């Protein structure tokens, strides 16, 4: 199998980027990018650390991030599985990328920047949901914001409204497989719905 060995070879294959792909880059929030990002309730947070990379879905009932100023976003870290892979990476290497999506739109808005993890008491309280607070907040300093063309989501028909999950293994089945059959996957799946509802935050 042949692999690309240097960037110049790659650039020869793909050619020059179009005007729009260069024009779209902003270094801070703009009115258009602000409206888009503040509408998004779901994004993918990508981080890098000494053990590799991590991509984590982040979602909220409202905007998934808050604008602290034109160059700074804040993302509450709500309850998860306590692996804290993304947070570990950020503490060691602050480089992050975020991909914001809005159901129904085939466009995506991306942010690249540097992040830190804050446990500032006032900041935590400001994200209160039903009396609960995040245990930390990811504070992102924006390096660049830009839109992503719609082709990928169009090809995948992401928002076509079809349920394509029939026949997929459940999380319990995956866990049972990973434990060579020792884990009670059926029990895990049966209890998951109620457990998730009780511990959403």
Secondary structure, DSSP 8 states (H G I E B T S, - for coil): -----SHHHHHHHH----HHHHHT-BSS--HHHHHHHHH-SEEEEEEEETTEEEEEEEE-SS-SSEEEETTEEEEEE----S--HHHHHHHH--EEEEEEE-TT---EEEEEEEEEEE--HHHHHHT-BTTB--SEEEEEEEEEEEEE-SHHHHHHTTTS-----TT---HHHHHHHHTTT-S-HHHHHHHHHHHHHHT--
